[in-house]
Each structure stands twice: as structure tokens, then as C-alpha cells.
Amino acid sequence: MSLETFATSRAFTLGVELELQIVNRHDYDLTPGAADLLRVMEKHAKRLIADVKPEITSSMIETSTGICERHHDVISQLTEVRDALVHSAGQLNLRLCGGGTHPFQDWSRRRIFDTPRFHQVSELYGYLSKQFTVFGQHVHIGCTGPDQALWLLHALSRFMPHVIALSAASPYVQGSDTGFHSARLNSVNAFPLSGRAPFLLTWDQFTVYFNKMARTGVVESMKDFYWDIRPKPEFGTIEVRVMDTPLTIERAAAIAAYLQCVARWLVIERPFEPEEDDYLAYTYNRFQACRFGLDGEVVNPQTAEHHPLRQLIAQTLVDVEMHAIELRAERGLAHIRELLNTPEGGDAGWLRATQKREEFLPEVVRQQCLKFEGVG
């Protein structure tokens, strides 16, 4: 199979995908409600710009916006589809919530959603497919051409710890506190084609690489790569995939706006050129963000200096300020500033604080649902 032609796209446009948890109203465990939810959602499809589709197990649902120019577009589309999903779930006695992992679900009870691709993935990866019942936010950023896409992909790699920490919402797995702010990425890391993309800066080089991989029979399309950031030639975008699904659509939209502003700053001002050595500390920095969230400390591989993530994100907000004005993203970045000053340290901290108060994980999930619904 050959690599798709890179589509034409407007620079710095956005698309946002959110994977959501489907839970019952009895004990707030995950429940296989995707097929019924999709059926009920059909009556909303004509009036919604955002799309809704299944994910690999039937206790998950994914929603994705259309092409968005501004932070306001993301908020508007996510609000409309959120409200439709919540209403439809209510008709089925179900609820929905964000968060990167369900706090106490048993992965062995999950069911693979009935599509040929999902069954193929399940046959290949075995039990990992059911353990992949984790929930992420993906952000697509429009690029004017394939070479710009690859340049931006590698330039953005320095900022992956930022958005991991900002979105971290998965401290609990199988009923236990993992000690991580984002434990979700540990499940993603188990897949053989996860991690970082190869350091290639032209589409011709990337095409050669893809064709070699295709000849081995390991991959058939870009969907077979689970990289933290991957090109999406059919959309003319790069797709950032490291984030947990935040507990609210407002936080999801703010993180998308942050990435949009950083991307515009990188492409227009070129504060640095990406290098292979940028990846020397990549996995360490990624671990720091997953383990400690905003309290993590990352290494600059060029200078060997260590910096607190909160400090780096705050400085980045200053760097991209004029681009935020141009993109009308000030409201989104104001949310990020407020998050940096939140004592509980974001969604992972909120989840832990709620469990400390309630001492009952099903009640934590119930309150997650309230936050997603916009009433918590």
C-alpha cells in the first residue's frame, strides 16, 4: 500500500477528537453502550458539525469536531455535540465523562466493538486491545504542505511534556492510585509502533521510510503508527496524540488553543530549528510530565539545564501572546494561566482530592460525569 498524497489544508486550523467513557448509573462502572448510543445519536447527526463514532471497545465513544479556525469554534462545536451526547445517554440510562482512565474498571470485561478493523487489531495485539480502553484527546493542526508538517511535528516535540501535564487526568488504574498524574500513556507505550516519529524533515524521505515499513508487512496505513505526533496526509494535518481526555470540554478547547498558538509561533518566528538531539531527553521529559504533572521537571538536551514544567509553560504563554491575539485564542490561554495557579494541580489533582474526600471511586466517577455535563 502506498502513502496517501498530503492534502491541502489551511495553516493552523484545528480539529479536536475526544474519547469518552460510557458508564452506567448504578455503580458508575464502564458499560458496553456504544452501539445503542450511536443509534440514538443518529437523529442529531444532521444538525451537528462534530462527528460521533465508535472506538475499539464498546464502553468508549469518540467525538471529533469539524475544521475549526478559532478557539471559539472548538468550544461551540464541542458544546453542541456534548449536549447531544449527554441527552442521548440519558435516554439510555447512561452517563458520559472525561478522564484518561476509568478509575476501577476491569479491562478483561471489555468487549471489542464489532468492526473489521477493530477485530483485526484485537487479533494482532491480543489482550493489549482491551487494555487500550483508555481515553485521549487528539488535536489536528493544519499545515500548508507535507514538508511544513514534518518540520512542525519535530519542532512541537519539545512541547509534548507541556500538554501531557496540562491534560493529565488518569491517576487511578484498576482501583489503585498509580502515583502518576497520567497513567494512560503507559498503556499506549505497550504498542510496538508507539513513541516518537523518525527524524525525517522532507516528505520524500518520509515516503521512502513508509514504503520500507509497508514492504515488511508491519504497516498498511498511517493508522498503524501510534506515535505521539503523526502526520495525517488525508487531512493535511499533524495529529498530537499524547493528551488525556480532560474532565471538561473547556479544558480540552484551551489545550487545543495552546497547541495552535505554539504552532503558529514556531512556524512564523522559527525560534529554533528541530534536531535529532532534541530527542535525547524526550522519553525522560515525557515520563516527568506523566509522573508528576505540572510539578515535573524537564531537561533541555542542548544546554543540559533542568526546568520546572510550570515555569516553561508560563514562559511559553508569554512567547505566544501576540499569536494568541491574532488567532483570537486569549480566552483559551487564560484558562491555561488559571490552571497553572490551581492548587490541586489540574484534573489528576481534582480526582485525587475528590477520592480523599469521598473515599469511594464510584462517587468520583459520578462527579466526573457532572463536570463533563457542565454542571459540576
N, C-alpha and C positions, 0 to 999 in steps of 0.2 A: 504494500500500500504506500502511495506517495504522500508527501506532506502537502496539506492544503495551501492554496495561494493565500497570502496575507491580505485580508480585506481592507478596503479604505475606511478610515474612521476619523472622526474629529478629535483633535488633540485634547486630552484631559477631560473628556466626557466620562461619565461614571455608570457603572451597573453594579448593583448590590444584591448578593444572594444571602439568605439566612436559612439555616437548617434548624427546625423547631422540634421540640419534644411534644409528643401526644400522650397525655396522661388521663387516667380515669378519675372520677370524682369520689371514689370510695376510699382508696388508700394512697392515691396520687403516685402509683407506680406507672411505668410506661405501659401502654396498651396498643395492640395492633389495629389502630383505627384509620390508617391512611387511605385505604380503598373507599371506605364509607365517607370519609371527609372529602375526598376528591369528587365523589359523586354528588354530594350536597353542594359543593362549591361550583359545580357547573353552571348553576343559574346566575352566579355573579360574574362569570368569565367575560361576558360581552362588555360590561361597564368598567372592568379593571384593566389598567395598563400592565400592572405586575402579573406575573405568571405563577402558577402553583403546580408542583409536580411531585412525584414520589421520590424517596431516597432508598438506599439499599435495604433497610429493614422497615417493616410495616409500622413501626412505632415512631417514624420520623416523617416529616413533611418539609419540603423546600419551597420557599418563595423567592422570586427574583424580579427586580424592577425592570422596566424598560430602560432605554438610554436616557440618562439624566445629565443636564448641563450644570445644575447648581445643587447645593445642599438642600435648598427648599424643595426641589423636585424629588429628592430622595425621601425626605420627610413626608411629603404629600402622598407619594406612591406607597410607601411602607404603611402609612396610617390607613389608607383605604383598604389595602389587602389584609392588614392586621385585623381591622374591624370586621371584614367579611369572614375571615377565618374564625375569629372568636365567636361570631354569631352562628356560623355553621357548626362549629364544635359543640356549642351549647345545645343545638337541636339533637345532637347525638349523645348528650350527657358526657361530653369530653371537655378537656381544657388543654390549653397550649402554653408553653413557656419557653424562655430562652435558657441560657447556660450551656457551657461546653460539654458537660457530662450530666447524666441523671445521677443524683446522689446515692441511690441504693438499688438500682435495677440489677437484675441477674442477666448477664449477656447470653447465657445458654438458653434462655427462654425466648429470645428474639426470633422473628420469622423473616426470611428473605422475601422482599416484595417480588411479586410474580411478573418479572420481565426477563426476556432472554439475556440481556446484558448482566443484570444483577445475578442471575443464576450462573452465568459464565464466571463472573468474579468470585462467586461463592465456591465454585468447583476448583478454581485456581488457588485461592487463598485459605480455604478451609475455615477453621474457627475464627481466624482474624476478621472475616467478613462480618460476623455477628458482633465481635468486639468493636467493630467500626461503628457501632451505634453511639457515636459522639457527634457533637453539633458545632458547626463552624460558620463563621461569616467569611464570605469571599467578596473581594472588591475588584471589579474590572476597571482599568484605566485606558482610555482611548489613546492610540498612537497614530501618527501620520504615516508611518511606514514600518516595515519589519526591522530595519537596522536601528531606528529610534527605539523600537520596542525592546530589543535586546540590550541596548545601552541603558535604558531606563530600568530594565529588570535588574541588572547588576548594580547600578547606582543605588537603587532602593534597598538592596540587601543590607546596607548599614542600618536601615531604619526598621528592620523586622523586629528587633527586641522592643522598640517603642510600641508598636501596635499589638504585640503579644501581651505586654504589660498592661496597656490601656484596655484591652478586651478581656483579660484573664477572668474566667468565671467557671472554673472546674476544679475546686479543691477536693471534692469528695468522689470516690470511686468505690462501688460495691459496699457502701455503707461506712467506709473508713475515710478519715481525713488523711490525705496523701502527704501533707506538708507542702505541696505545690500550690501555686496560685492557678496555674494552667496545667492540669494533668492530661488534658485531652491530647496534646501533641505527642505524648508518649505512645498513644495508640497509633497515631499516624506514622511515627518513626519505625514501626514494626514492618511496614511495607517496603519491599526491596527497591522500589523506584521513588522513594521519598527523599527529603533533604533538599539540597541546592541544585540548581541547574548548572551544566558545564559552562565554563567561562568562554563563551563564543560571542563575538560582537558584530558579526555580519550574518545575514540570512543565508547567504551561500554556504558559509561554514556550518551553520545550524542544519541546513538541508542535508549536507554530507553526513553529519552526525546522525540525524534522524534516519536516513536511508540505511546506514550501517546497523543501527538498532533494529530497524524493521526487518532487515535480512536475517538477523539472528532469530526472528520469531518471537522476541520478547515483547515487542510493542506493535500495535496496529494503528494507533492514532495518539494524539496528544492527551487523550483522556487516560491513557495508561501510565502517564507520568504523574506522580503525587508530589511534585516539587513544591516548595514553599511559595515560589513565584513561577508561573509558567506562561509562555506565550499562548494566546488563543487566536490562531490565524483566521478562523472563520468569523470572528467578531472584530478583528483589527485591534485587539487589546492585549495587555498583560493582565494576569489574574493573580492577585495576592491572596494567599490561602491560609495564613498562619493564625488568624484570629479565632478565638472562641466566639460563639454567638452571645452577644451581650444580653443582659436581662431586659433591656428596653430598646425600642426602635430609635429613640432619641440618641442613645449612646452609639448604636450601630451607624446612624447617619453622621454623627460627629467624627467617628473614626474614619469613615469614608472621605469626609471633607478634609481631614488631616492628611490622608494619603494624596488626595487630589492637589492640595496646596504644596506639599513636599515635591510631588512630581513636577509641577509647573516651575517651581524654584530650581530644581535640578536641571531641567531641560533648558530653561531660558538663561539662568545665571551661570551654569556649569561651575559650581563651587569646587569641584574636584573631578577627576577622571577615574572611573572604576578600574580596579586592577585585580589580578588573581590573588594578590596578597591580602585583599580585603577579607578573604575567607579564612585567613589563618586562625582567627579567633571566633569565627562565625558560630560554630556549634557551642562553644563556651558561652558566648554572649546570649545565644538563644536559650541555653539552659538557665542562665541567670534570670532572664525575664520569666521563664516558666516557673522556676522555683520560688522566686522572691517577688515577682510582680514589679510594681513601681519602686520597690526598695532594692531591686537588683543593681548590680554594678557591672559595667561592661568595659571591655578593653579596646582601645584604638590600636589596631595592629601596626599602623605606621609609626606611632610615637611611643607605644607600649604604656601609655597613660591609662589609668583606670578612672572612670567617671560614673557617678550615680545616674541611673536612668531618669529620675525626676528632673535632674539638672539638665540633661541633654534634651529632654522633651521641651522643657521650658525655654531653652535657648533656640530650639528649632521653631517654636512658636514665634519668637522674635524674628528669626531669619525669614520666615514665610509671610510675615504680616502684610506686606504690600500685595502679594499674590492672593492672599485671602480676600483683600478688598476687591481686587479685580474679579475674583470668582464669586463674590458675594457669600463667602463662607464664614463670615465673622461669628455668626451665631453658633456654628459648629465648633469653631476653635474656642469660643468662650466656654462651651461645655467641657472641652479638654482642660482648660485652665482650672475650672472649678474642680474637676476630677483630681488634678494634681494636688489640690489642697484639701481633699476629703480625708478625714482622719482614719476612716475604716479601710482606705486603700482600694477602692473600686469594688467591682461585683464580687470577687472572691472574698474580700473582707466582709462585705454585707452578708454573704451566705454563712460565713463562719459566725458572725455576730448574731445572726438570726438563730442558728443552731444552738449557740451558747445560751440564748435567752429561752428558746422553746424546748430544747432537749428532745426534739422529735423531728426526724428528717422529713416525714410526710407533710408536716406543717410548714417546713421550709419550702417544699415544692409548691404547696398551696399559695404561699406568699409570693413565690416566683411568678406564679400564674397571674396574681393580682398586678404585679409590676409590669408584666408583659401587656396585660389588658389596659394599662394606663390608669389604674385606679389604686395602685399600691404605692 
